């Protein structure tokens, strides 16, 4: 498990725990991590859903959950992540709609490959004027 006590480091700007074989749910108390700019939990064995409370970290610019075993949908609350520049949630088991990302207009890199999204892409990608990398491989869109 990711040590929940990391949530007590309330001034954290960057938290990188990639490649550590952490398992279980993402149990960080995002209410306390309001200053977080970068969260990298990639290449672990995390499971369960992406916590909606993560959207309380409104300063997040980089979010990497790639190569885990996450399930469920992208939380609708992600529309609050207006400063998000990089999002990788590739190689998980995520489903549902991508519409929560439509408000994330600062995205430069959006990596969604190897998930179970079966819903068509949102019709409105016109707001993604800064997008340079869009990875949609191995989806059923």
N, CA, C and O of each residue as an XYZ file, in Angstrom:
564
protein
N       0.829     -1.204      0.000
C       0.000      0.000      0.000
C       0.863      1.254      0.000
O       1.965      1.267      0.549
N       0.351      2.291     -0.616
C       0.992      3.598     -0.528
C       0.773      4.096      0.901
O      -0.362      4.112      1.376
N       1.824      4.495      1.582
C       1.646      4.976      2.969
C       0.711      6.190      3.022
O       1.003      7.230      2.431
N      -0.389      6.053      3.717
C      -1.363      7.143      3.827
C      -0.753      8.360      4.512
O      -1.205      9.486      4.304
N       0.267      8.135      5.325
C       0.919      9.235      6.042
C       1.575     10.237      5.090
O       1.874     11.360      5.495
N       1.804      9.847      3.830
C       2.333     10.806      2.858
C       1.394     11.994      2.691
O       1.820     13.088      2.321
N       0.130     11.771      2.964
C      -0.856     12.850      2.866
C      -0.612     13.941      3.897
O      -1.114     15.055      3.754
N       0.156     13.627      4.934
C       0.467     14.620      5.956
C       1.573     15.576      5.518
O       1.849     16.564      6.199
N       2.197     15.287      4.399
C       3.224     16.177      3.840
C       2.509     17.222      2.995
O       2.581     17.200      1.766
N       1.829     18.122      3.655
C       0.878     19.012      3.006
C       1.513     20.030      2.058
O       0.801     20.659      1.275
N       2.810     20.204      2.110
C       3.474     21.173      1.229
C       4.099     20.506      0.004
O       4.779     21.163     -0.784
N       3.867     19.198     -0.154
C       4.434     18.490     -1.298
C       4.032     19.130     -2.615
O       2.868     19.471     -2.823
N       4.996     19.289     -3.492
C       4.737     19.772     -4.848
C       4.838     18.615     -5.839
O       4.087     18.556     -6.812
N       5.776     17.692     -5.584
C       6.008     16.553     -6.476
C       6.025     15.282     -5.643
O       6.730     15.200     -4.637
N       5.260     14.304     -6.056
C       5.259     12.988     -5.426
C       5.401     11.953     -6.521
O       4.481     11.736     -7.309
N       6.562     11.314     -6.567
C       6.834     10.283     -7.570
C       7.085      8.968     -6.856
O       8.068      8.815     -6.130
N       6.189      8.028     -7.071
C       6.294      6.696     -6.475
C       6.261      5.627     -7.561
O       5.810      4.507     -7.322
N       6.733      5.968     -8.741
C       6.664      5.028     -9.863
C       7.606      3.854     -9.651
O       8.635      3.957     -8.984
N       7.210      2.730    -10.250
C       8.054      1.529    -10.272
C       8.408      0.996     -8.888
O       9.568      0.684     -8.619
N       7.423      0.892     -8.018
C       7.671      0.443     -6.652
C       6.869     -0.788     -6.240
O       6.971     -1.219     -5.092
N       6.094     -1.352     -7.119
C       5.261     -2.526     -6.814
C       4.236     -2.256     -5.715
O       3.829     -3.177     -5.007
N       3.816     -0.994     -5.568
C       2.722     -0.695     -4.647
C       1.463     -1.375     -5.161
O       1.231     -1.437     -6.368
N       0.660     -1.878     -4.252
C      -0.606     -2.505     -4.634
C      -1.713     -1.898     -3.785
O      -1.461     -1.130     -2.857
N      -2.938     -2.260     -4.125
C      -4.087     -1.733     -3.403
C      -4.587     -0.454     -4.027
O      -4.126     -0.048     -5.093
N      -5.539      0.184     -3.355
C      -6.138      1.400     -3.911
C      -5.224      2.621     -3.727
O      -4.273      2.590     -2.947
N      -5.533      3.678     -4.455
C      -4.853      4.961     -4.261
C      -5.481      5.577     -3.024
O      -6.585      6.120     -3.081
N      -4.779      5.491     -1.914
C      -5.364      5.894     -0.638
C      -4.783      7.198     -0.100
O      -4.726      7.397      1.114
N      -4.357      8.072     -0.979
C      -3.862      9.373     -0.550
C      -5.041     10.280     -0.207
O      -6.074     10.246     -0.875
N      -4.881     11.084      0.831
C      -5.910     12.049      1.197
C      -5.658     13.318      0.399
O      -4.896     14.192      0.812
N      -6.297     13.399     -0.726
C      -6.054     14.506     -1.662
C      -6.539     15.840     -1.113
O      -6.138     16.894     -1.606
N      -7.389     15.807     -0.109
C      -7.849     17.052      0.525
C      -6.668     17.795      1.142
O      -6.669     19.024      1.207
N      -5.656     17.044      1.598
C      -4.496     17.647      2.268
C      -3.388     18.036      1.301
O      -2.494     18.797      1.670
N      -3.427     17.536      0.085
C      -2.328     17.732     -0.864
C      -2.670     18.792     -1.907
O      -2.469     18.584     -3.103
N      -3.174     19.900     -1.456
C      -3.653     20.947     -2.363
C      -2.543     21.626     -3.153
O      -2.817     22.239     -4.185
N      -1.279     21.532     -2.690
C      -0.158     22.172     -3.384
C       0.500     21.252     -4.410
O       1.448     21.652     -5.086
N       0.006     20.038     -4.525
C       0.631     19.059     -5.409
C       0.548     19.502     -6.869
O      -0.519     19.873     -7.359
N       1.696     19.458     -7.558
C       1.778     19.833     -8.964
C       1.997     18.590     -9.828
O       1.478     18.500    -10.941
N       2.772     17.628     -9.303
C       3.090     16.401    -10.048
C       2.815     15.192     -9.172
O       3.282     15.110     -8.036
N       2.047     14.249     -9.720
C       1.795     12.973     -9.048
C       2.060     11.859    -10.049
O       1.374     11.738    -11.064
N       3.071     11.046     -9.744
C       3.438      9.934    -10.624
C       3.356      8.641     -9.832
O       4.193      8.373     -8.969
N       2.342      7.844    -10.131
C       2.141      6.535     -9.496
C       2.231      5.419    -10.536
O       1.683      4.334    -10.338
N       2.913      5.687    -11.626
C       2.967      4.734    -12.734
C       3.779      3.497    -12.384
O       4.602      3.503    -11.469
N       3.521      2.438    -13.140
C       4.239      1.165    -13.077
C       4.233      0.609    -11.651
O       5.280      0.367    -11.050
N       3.037      0.419    -11.142
C       2.816     -0.238     -9.863
C       1.729     -1.283    -10.073
O       1.451     -1.666    -11.210
N       1.125     -1.739     -9.017
C       0.016     -2.685     -9.104
C      -1.223     -2.107     -8.419
O      -1.985     -2.830     -7.777
N      -1.409     -0.818     -8.562
C      -2.542     -0.162     -7.916
C      -3.842     -0.608     -8.566
O      -3.910     -0.808     -9.779
N      -4.877     -0.762     -7.738
C      -6.171     -1.190     -8.268
C      -7.278     -0.337     -7.671
O      -7.020      0.562     -6.870
N      -8.494     -0.622     -8.062
C      -9.617      0.199     -7.624
C      -9.787      1.376     -8.564
O      -9.228      1.399     -9.660
N     -10.552      2.335     -8.130
C     -10.856      3.471     -8.991
C      -9.949      4.666     -8.688
O      -9.287      4.726     -7.652
N      -9.942      5.605     -9.621
C      -9.229      6.865     -9.413
C     -10.073      7.685     -8.440
O     -11.255      7.918     -8.695
N      -9.478      8.125     -7.323
C     -10.286      8.858     -6.341
C     -10.774     10.211     -6.879
O      -9.965     11.012     -7.347
N     -12.077     10.471     -6.818
C     -12.600     11.766     -7.264
C     -11.983     12.933     -6.499
O     -11.881     14.038     -7.032
N     -11.570     12.696     -5.252
C     -10.989     13.772     -4.435
C      -9.682     14.296     -5.012
O      -9.208     15.358     -4.610
N      -9.097     13.562     -5.948
C      -7.876     14.028     -6.601
C      -8.099     15.372     -7.289
O      -7.161     16.152     -7.454
N      -9.320     15.637     -7.683
C      -9.654     16.904     -8.346
C      -9.517     18.089     -7.404
O      -9.531     19.235     -7.853
N      -9.385     17.834     -6.097
C      -9.155     18.923     -5.153
C      -7.742     19.476     -5.256
O      -7.461     20.559     -4.741
N      -6.858     18.750     -5.912
C      -5.496     19.232     -6.170
C      -5.553     20.053     -7.454
O      -5.034     19.633     -8.488
N      -6.174     21.201     -7.388
C      -6.455     21.984     -8.593
C      -5.200     22.530     -9.266
O      -5.273     23.011    -10.397
N      -4.055     22.469     -8.598
C      -2.803     22.915     -9.191
C      -2.074     21.826     -9.951
O      -1.002     22.072    -10.505
N      -2.640     20.611     -9.989
C      -1.977     19.497    -10.673
C      -1.703     19.834    -12.127
O      -2.587     20.286    -12.854
N      -0.464     19.607    -12.536
C      -0.076     19.806    -13.925
C       0.306     18.488    -14.590
O       0.120     18.313    -15.795
N       0.843     17.558    -13.791
C       1.283     16.264    -14.319
C       0.670     15.157    -13.476
O       0.793     15.143    -12.252
N       0.006     14.232    -14.157
C      -0.637     13.108    -13.483
C      -0.359     11.855    -14.296
O      -0.760     11.756    -15.456
N       0.330     10.898    -13.681
C       0.683      9.669    -14.385
C       0.269      8.463    -13.555
O       0.849      8.184    -12.505
N      -0.746      7.753    -14.043
C      -1.216      6.505    -13.436
C      -0.988      5.330    -14.383
O      -1.580      4.268    -14.192
N      -0.151      5.499    -15.391
C       0.055      4.464    -16.397
C       0.583      3.168    -15.801
O       1.313      3.166    -14.810
N       0.195      2.070    -16.428
C       0.650      0.718    -16.086
C       0.346      0.333    -14.644
O       1.241      0.039    -13.851
N      -0.937      0.344    -14.336
C      -1.458     -0.161    -13.070
C      -2.626     -1.085    -13.396
O      -2.707     -1.618    -14.502
N      -3.510     -1.272    -12.458
C      -4.684     -2.116    -12.670
C      -5.947     -1.372    -12.253
O      -6.864     -1.954    -11.674
N      -5.979     -0.093    -12.554
C      -7.103      0.745    -12.150
C      -8.346      0.421    -12.972
O      -8.258      0.097    -14.156
N      -9.496      0.515    -12.326
C     -10.775      0.211    -12.963
C     -11.723      1.393    -12.751
O     -11.408      2.345    -12.037
N     -12.877      1.308    -13.384
C     -13.877      2.355    -13.228
C     -13.691      3.448    -14.261
O     -13.049      3.245    -15.292
N     -14.254      4.599    -13.974
C     -14.276      5.706    -14.919
C     -13.363      6.837    -14.471
O     -12.959      6.909    -13.310
N     -13.048      7.714    -15.408
C     -12.370      8.959    -15.061
C     -13.389      9.785    -14.295
O     -14.476     10.047    -14.811
N     -13.065     10.203    -13.073
C     -14.059     10.949    -12.281
C     -14.515     12.227    -12.984
O     -13.708     12.947    -13.572
N     -15.799     12.490    -12.917
C     -16.355     13.712    -13.505
C     -15.701     14.954    -12.910
O     -15.622     15.992    -13.566
N     -15.232     14.847    -11.668
C     -14.600     15.981    -10.994
C     -13.298     16.412    -11.659
O     -12.787     17.490    -11.356
N     -12.751     15.598    -12.556
C     -11.508     15.958    -13.237
C     -11.655     17.236    -14.061
O     -10.654     17.841    -14.445
N     -12.874     17.646    -14.332
C     -13.066     18.897    -15.066
C     -12.511     20.085    -14.285
O     -12.289     21.147    -14.866
N     -12.283     19.928    -12.979
C     -11.694     20.990    -12.155
C     -10.188     21.132    -12.375
O      -9.601     22.136    -11.971
N      -9.557     20.149    -13.006
C      -8.107     20.163    -13.168
C      -7.716     21.027    -14.368
O      -7.192     20.530    -15.364
N      -7.975     22.302    -14.254
C      -7.792     23.255    -15.347
C      -6.323     23.489    -15.711
O      -6.038     23.996    -16.796
N      -5.380     23.130    -14.822
C      -3.959     23.367    -15.085
C      -3.242     22.113    -15.585
O      -2.037     22.144    -15.835
N      -3.973     21.022    -15.730
C      -3.372     19.750    -16.135
C      -2.768     19.855    -17.532
O      -3.444     20.227    -18.491
N      -1.481     19.521    -17.625
C      -0.741     19.595    -18.883
C      -0.451     18.192    -19.412
O      -0.474     17.969    -20.623
N      -0.178     17.249    -18.518
C       0.194     15.884    -18.899
C      -0.679     14.903    -18.129
O      -0.745     14.955    -16.901
N      -1.347     14.010    -18.851
C      -2.142     12.959    -18.226
C      -1.859     11.645    -18.935
O      -2.084     11.512    -20.138
N      -1.361     10.674    -18.172
C      -1.198      9.323    -18.690
C      -1.934      8.363    -17.773
O      -1.623      8.246    -16.587
N      -2.914      7.681    -18.344
C      -3.634      6.637    -17.616
C      -3.618      5.356    -18.449
O      -4.522      4.526    -18.349
N      -2.588      5.209    -19.266
C      -2.495      4.067    -20.174
C      -2.286      2.764    -19.407
O      -1.844      2.758    -18.258
N      -2.612      1.674    -20.069
C      -2.388      0.322    -19.544
C      -3.040      0.107    -18.189
O      -2.395     -0.289    -17.218
N      -4.342      0.379    -18.153
C      -5.182      0.086    -16.999
C      -6.425     -0.625    -17.522
O      -6.406     -1.176    -18.623
N      -7.487     -0.618    -16.757
C      -8.742     -1.248    -17.163
C      -9.885     -0.246    -17.030
O     -10.987     -0.602    -16.612
N      -9.618      1.002    -17.387
C     -10.596      2.075    -17.228
C     -11.667      2.003    -18.320
O     -11.401      1.602    -19.453
N     -12.871      2.399    -17.947
C     -14.025      2.328    -18.843
C     -14.763      3.665    -18.814
O     -14.327      4.618    -18.167
N     -15.869      3.716    -19.515
C     -16.752      4.871    -19.419
C     -16.403      5.978    -20.384
O     -15.843      5.747    -21.456
N     -16.746      7.179    -19.981
C     -16.683      8.355    -20.835
C     -15.385      9.132    -20.638
O     -14.791      9.119    -19.561
N     -14.967      9.799    -21.690
C     -13.812     10.692    -21.629
C     -14.259     12.141    -21.477
O     -13.427     13.048    -21.498
N     -15.547     12.367    -21.324
C     -16.084     13.734    -21.307
C     -15.569     14.566    -20.137
O     -15.567     15.794    -20.225
N     -15.134     13.945    -19.052
C     -14.604     14.698    -17.913
C     -13.337     15.457    -18.275
O     -12.948     16.388    -17.569
N     -12.693     15.068    -19.364
C     -11.442     15.708    -19.762
C     -11.639     16.914    -20.671
O     -10.687     17.649    -20.930
N     -12.840     17.126    -21.151
C     -13.097     18.190    -22.120
C     -12.737     19.565    -21.559
O     -12.334     20.451    -22.312
N     -12.876     19.749    -20.258
C     -12.565     21.042    -19.637
C     -11.070     21.226    -19.357
O     -10.648     22.315    -18.968
N     -10.281     20.195    -19.546
C      -8.830     20.261    -19.276
C      -8.123     20.829    -20.500
O      -7.380     20.120    -21.179
N      -8.352     22.092    -20.778
C      -7.917     22.710    -22.030
C      -6.421     22.997    -22.100
O      -5.921     23.364    -23.163
N      -5.700     22.839    -21.000
C      -4.249     23.086    -21.007
C      -3.450     21.832    -21.379
O      -2.224     21.888    -21.477
N      -4.130     20.714    -21.584
C      -3.428     19.461    -21.867
C      -2.537     19.580    -23.101
O      -2.959     20.048    -24.159
N      -1.291     19.139    -22.928
C      -0.329     19.044    -24.018
C      -0.170     17.576    -24.413
O      -0.040     17.254    -25.594
N      -0.182     16.684    -23.407
C      -0.054     15.237    -23.637
C      -1.200     14.509    -22.961
O      -1.448     14.681    -21.768
N      -1.897     13.692    -23.740
C      -3.016     12.892    -23.244
C      -2.813     11.465    -23.725
O      -2.956     11.169    -24.911
N      -2.477     10.586    -22.788
C      -2.124      9.207    -23.126
C      -3.141      8.279    -22.472
O      -3.141      8.093    -21.255
N      -4.007      7.699    -23.302
C      -5.123      6.876    -22.832
C      -5.024      5.422    -23.289
O      -5.906      4.625    -22.971
N      -3.992      5.062    -24.015
C      -3.859      3.746    -24.648
C      -4.074      2.584    -23.680
O      -3.886      2.701    -22.469
N      -4.473      1.466    -24.268
C      -4.616      0.191    -23.559
C      -5.522      0.289    -22.343
O      -5.114     -0.002    -21.219
N      -6.745      0.700    -22.587
C      -7.801      0.714    -21.588
C      -9.044      0.095    -22.214
O      -8.989     -0.426    -23.328
N     -10.153      0.151    -21.505
C     -11.380     -0.462    -21.995
C     -12.428      0.586    -22.358
O     -13.622      0.289    -22.346
N     -12.000      1.813    -22.683
C     -12.952      2.835    -23.111
C     -13.638      2.356    -24.389
O     -12.976      2.041    -25.378
N     -14.943      2.306    -24.360
C     -15.677      1.849    -25.538
C     -16.579      2.942    -26.087
O     -17.152      2.799    -27.168
N     -16.703      4.012    -25.355
C     -17.555      5.121    -25.776
C     -16.802      5.971    -26.794
O     -15.586      6.124    -26.681
N     -17.485      6.518    -27.769
C     -16.805      7.368    -28.750
C     -16.125      8.565    -28.087
O     -16.478      8.969    -26.979
N     -15.158      9.110    -28.782
C     -14.492     10.314    -28.294
C     -15.510     11.429    -28.153
O     -16.472     11.492    -28.918
N     -15.305     12.318    -27.173
C     -16.214     13.457    -27.070
C     -16.213     14.251    -28.376
O     -15.167     14.399    -29.009
N     -17.353     14.753    -28.776
C     -17.460     15.478    -30.029
C     -16.739     16.818    -30.028
O     -16.489     17.391    -31.089
N     -16.405     17.319    -28.844
C     -15.818     18.652    -28.776
C     -14.358     18.587    -28.319
O     -14.072     18.665    -27.124
N     -13.456     18.445    -29.258
C     -12.026     18.513    -28.958
C     -11.470     19.879    -29.361
O     -10.254     20.072    -29.371
N     -12.341     20.821    -29.691
C     -11.876     22.124    -30.160
C     -11.175     22.915    -29.069
O     -10.394     23.817    -29.372
N     -11.434     22.598    -27.804
C     -10.796     23.311    -26.703
C      -9.363     22.882    -26.437
O      -8.662     23.522    -25.653
N      -8.917     21.805    -27.081
C      -7.571     21.283    -26.833
C      -6.560     21.904    -27.799
O      -5.907     21.194    -28.564
N      -6.440     23.205    -27.759
C      -5.577     23.895    -28.710
C      -4.092     23.693    -28.435
O      -3.266     23.960    -29.308
N      -3.737     23.229    -27.241
C      -2.324     23.034    -26.887
C      -1.887     21.579    -27.017
O      -0.711     21.267    -26.829
N      -2.815     20.693    -27.333
C      -2.530     19.263    -27.388
C      -1.507     18.936    -28.473
O      -1.695     19.272    -29.642
N      -0.415     18.272    -28.066
C       0.636     17.871    -28.995
C       0.767     16.358    -29.092
O       1.183     15.833    -30.125
N       0.410     15.648    -28.008
C       0.502     14.190    -27.978
C      -0.861     13.633    -27.589
O      -1.400     13.965    -26.533
N      -1.414     12.780    -28.456
C      -2.676     12.103    -28.183
C      -2.499     10.637    -28.517
O      -2.405     10.275    -29.690
N      -2.453      9.785    -27.501
C      -2.244      8.348    -27.692
C      -3.524      7.596    -27.357
O      -3.974      7.587    -26.212
N      -4.103      6.965    -28.378
C      -5.380      6.259    -28.235
C      -5.272      4.804    -28.697
O      -6.292      4.179    -28.990
N      -4.076      4.262    -28.766
C      -3.897      2.900    -29.249
C      -4.526      1.848    -28.366
O      -4.601      2.012    -27.148
N      -4.972      0.781    -28.968
C      -5.542     -0.392    -28.280
C      -6.759     -0.032    -27.447
O      -6.909     -0.496    -26.317
N      -7.630      0.798    -28.011
C      -8.928      1.120    -27.392
C     -10.015      0.583    -28.315
O      -9.744      0.196    -29.452
N     -11.226      0.565    -27.821
C     -12.354      0.107    -28.625
C     -13.299      1.259    -28.931
O     -14.517      1.110    -28.834
N     -12.746      2.398    -29.297
C     -13.575      3.590    -29.536
C     -14.422      3.443    -30.790
O     -15.176      4.352    -31.136
